[in-house]
């Protein structure tokens, strides 16, 4: 008796399953039979990111599958060597030299140079008088030739000192020449440019920033690897907007218009709004010779749609159904 009840239950369950399966098949057939329906998959644009500078990777902050936002820092290079070079290239000293050259010498420095000149010239005047007295005494046989020579050499030495002191005073009184000021300014500008270049390498070229909102699809390096501008470190899929690539036959082209709205459905999500963004100008695998009418009906054209998916429910590669006449 119990065995008979189980058999009845199994028969009923089989009938229900068959009915559900038949209903799903019929629904699928009705959807497939609609001439404006096509099939495709979720796609996305990708951004390949590499460091602008070269060096050893210090850290990578995102793993595959993690979401990133525009402006997020996702990697850095080791910049310790560049930071030491920047410290050595600081331009404060050059700036001070240029300001001194532009402002000229201080009044105190000019006064000091004038005082030194006056002192040397006073000593020179005394040396000349001493030499004259020694010459008169020599003529009167009242002194020696050695004293005359000493007085002459003392006078010559003081004349040279006076000439040097006068040149220093005149230089400080007149200030630096315009060419010397410009030369000092050029050295300052070169020093500042060197510091700015090193700062850019540290703060920009050695930092990897995501330019878009997306998801890390591939991480192609690890900390410790050497990075260059030609080596891709991350591949990021742009998730907004998402793309759907669908394929339509020639007979369906009348339902597809650029800018027209469409509905995208999957087996797990409710319909999502989409808009036709691009229609291929030629069929894929089109032969170079003219195709017959029967062959033209099986050729397909690629259609790309932008999908509104604020909830991020669609996944890359997910198969979808597109209705171009919702």
Secondary structure, DSSP 4 states (H G I P E B T S, - for coil): -HHHHHHHHHHHHHHHHHHHHHHHHHHHHHHHHSTTEEEEEEE--EEEE--SS-EEEEEE---TT-EE-TT-EEEEE--HHHHHHHHHT--HHHHHHHHHHHH---HHHHHHHHHHHHHHHHHHHHHHHHHHHHHHHHHTT-S-HHHHHHHHHHHHHHHHHHHHHHHHHHHHHH---HHHHHHHHHHHHHHHHHHHHHHHIIIIITEEE--SSEEEEEE---TTSEE-TTS--EEEEE-SSEEEEEEEEGGGGGG--TT-EEEEE-SSS--EEEEEEEE-SS-TT--SSPPPHHHHTT-EEEEEEEE--TT----TT-EEEEES--
